[in-house]
Amino acid sequence: MYVIKYCVQCGKQLPTSRTKYCNHQCAMDFREARYKRDNPTLLRGKTSATTGAISELRVAVDLLANGYDVFRSLSSSCPCDLATLKDGKLLRIEVRTVNMSASGNYYRSKCKRDDINNIDVYAWVLPNEIIYEPPLTSTVTH
């Protein structure tokens, strides 16, 4: 028995039940729309620099709310994005915006220029939370 199926992007009837899209363009349009939905900080024409700045500010607010003194880099060529001071301990933090792929996986990448000797903590910024690696003590993520 043949079941009639429709393209999940445009709604046209499909020639076979083994596919979800009527053509390659519909498949690409569907994946792009889902990517934008799942990665809201990338919407509305923001550049990667603006997205990065938003992530740095989100991390700074989170750290300030948890009792850290926060210092932000003035140059894009600095070895870390933020520095924090709490209880006499200085930490160098690298902030990374995490994007969700079309398949639903999150990408967390360390840049080749990252020197482990210059970074104490990574702050992975997802759409609805911040993950610190290694975890910061007494920091609650949102």
N, C-alpha and C positions, 0 to 999 in steps of 0.2 A: 504494500500500500504506500502510495506517494503522499507525503505531507507537504502542503504548500507552506513555504517559508518566505519571509520578507527581509529585505536589507535592513540591518539595525541602524543605519545612518539615514537613508533617504526613504525607506519604506516600500521601494519597488519590489515586485515579486521576483524571487530568485529562480534561476534556471535549474538549479540542483539543490538538494537539501544538505549538501556537504560543505556549504560555505555560509558565511554570515553577511557578506557584502556583495553588492552587485558588480563592483569593479574596484580596481586598485585605488582610485581617487577617493571613493567612499570609505575604504578602509583607512587611508591616511587621514582623512577629515575626522573620522571617528576617534582615532588615536590622539590626534592633536587636541580635539575638544576635551577628551578625558584627561590628557596631560595638563592642560590649562586649568581644568576644574580641580585637579588634585594638587596643583602647585600654585596657589593663589598669589603668592608674592611675585610671581613672574608675569602677572597680567598687567594690562593697561600700559604696555610699551615701556616698562621700566628697563633700564640697562642693567647689565650684570653688576656694574659698580654701585648703582643705586640699591639693587637687591642686597648686595653685600653690606652696604652701609646700614640698611634697615635691620639686617641680622645682627650686626655689631651692636646697634642701639638696643635691640631686644635683649641681648645678652647683658649689656651694661645695666639695663633696668632691673633684670632678674638678680644680678649680683648686688646692686645697690639695695634692693629690697631685702636681701639676705645678709646685710651688714658688712659688705665688702666696700672698701674704697676702690674706685675704678678710675683708671687712667687710659685714655684712648690715644693711639698712634696718630701723629700728625702727617706722616709720610706713608705712601703706599709701599715703599721699599723697606719698611721696618721689618725685623724678623718675626714680630708677633702683632696681633691686632689690638689687644688690650693687656693691661697689666693691672693686677689687683693686689691690695694690701689688706690683710686681716690678721690681727693678733701678732703683728710683727713679721708675718710671712709674706713674701712677694711671690706671685705666680704670674707667668707669662702665658697668655691665652690666645690661641688661634681659633678664629670663628669660621665655621664652614656652613653654608646654606645647603641643606639636604633636599634633593628633588626626588619625587616619586616617578618612576618610569611608567610607560604605558602598560606594562605587565603588572604593576602594583608593587614593585620592589623599590626600596629606598637605596640611593647611591650615596655612600659616604666615602669620599676620596681625600687622600692626603696628597698635596701637591709635591712635585719633585723638588721644589725649592725649599720645602719644609725641612729645617734642620732640627732633629730631635733634641739637640743640645740647646736650642733657643726656644723651645716650646715645652711648657710644663703640663698644659691641659688643652684638649680640643673641646670646643663647644659646638656640637652638632645641632643646627637650628632647623627643626621641622615645622610644618605649618602650625601645629598646635602644641609643641613642646620643645624644650631644650634639653639635650643630653650631654652631660659632661663626662669626658673620658681622659683620665680616670675620674671617678665621681668626686665631687667636692663634698666635704663634710658639712653638714647643716644647711645645705642648699636644697630647696624644694623647687622642682621644675614645674612648669605649667603646661 
